Amino acid sequence: MKKEIAEAARVLLIEKGVKKLTVKDIVEECHITRQTFYYYFENIPELFRWILERKTEELMKEEHGGNDEEADLRYFFLMAINARGGLKKVMASNYKDELEALLKRHICKMFEQIIEDKNLYQDCSRFQLKWIVRYHCSALLGILEDWTDEDTKNLDRIVHEIYLLMMGKVSP
C-alpha cells in the first residue's frame, strides 16, 4: 500500500503538475481513505522521506561499478540527470523547503555510506569527515542545479574532474 500511495503522489506532482499537494489529493488519486494514508504515513513530508529512502536503497544495491568509485560517481550523475525533470516539478510544490532539506540529508547519507564502504578519507577526524561530506554534497547539488545540455555532452570529463577533487587530487 505504501508503494501505491507513493505512486499516487508521483503522478500528482510529476504527471499532473499539482503545485499544492494535499493528503486529500493523494487519497482521491489512489482511492483510499484518509485513515489509510495516516496509517502508513504521519504526513506528506514523511511520505517523501520514505520514497527517498527506498530510492537511495535501490541506488546503493544496484550493480554500478563495484570497486570503481569514478564509475559509481558517473552512475550517480546519470541518475540525477534522468530525474531532473521530475525533480523540478516536485520542487515547484508547496513542500519545496522540506524536500530540499530531505534530499540534501539523503545525498549526504549516501556519501557517508560510500565513504564507509570504500574506506575513504582514513586519515581524517570525524569533524573533518563531517565537513568533507557536507562540502561535497552541497557542491554536487549546486552543479546539478545548474546542469546544462552542454554539461551532459561533457559528462565523462566532468565526472573525472569531480572524482579527482573528491579524492584530493587535481588534474594538470
Stockholm file with secondary structure:
# STOCKHOLM 1.0

chainA/1-172         MKKEIAEAARVLLIEKGVKKLTVKDIVEECHITRQTFYYYFENIPELFRWILERKTEELMKEEHGGNDEEADLRYFFLMAINARGGLKKVMASNYKDELEALLKRHICKMFEQIIEDKNLYQDCSRFQLKWIVRYHCSALLGILEDWTDEDTKNLDRIVHEIYLLMMGKVSP
#=GR chainA/1-172 SS CHHHHHHHHHIIIIISCCSSCCHHHHHHHHTCCHHHHHHHCSSHHHHHHHHHHHHHHHHHHSCSCTTCHHHHHHHHHHHHHHHHHHHHHHHTSTTHHHHHHHHHHHHHHHHHHHHHHHTCCTTSCHHHHHHHHHHHHHHHHHHHHTCCHHHHHTHHHHHHHHHHHHTTCCCC
#=GC SS_cons         CHHHHHHHHHIIIIISCCSSCCHHHHHHHHTCCHHHHHHHCSSHHHHHHHHHHHHHHHHHHSCSCTTCHHHHHHHHHHHHHHHHHHHHHHHTSTTHHHHHHHHHHHHHHHHHHHHHHHTCCTTSCHHHHHHHHHHHHHHHHHHHHTCCHHHHHTHHHHHHHHHHHHTTCCCC
//
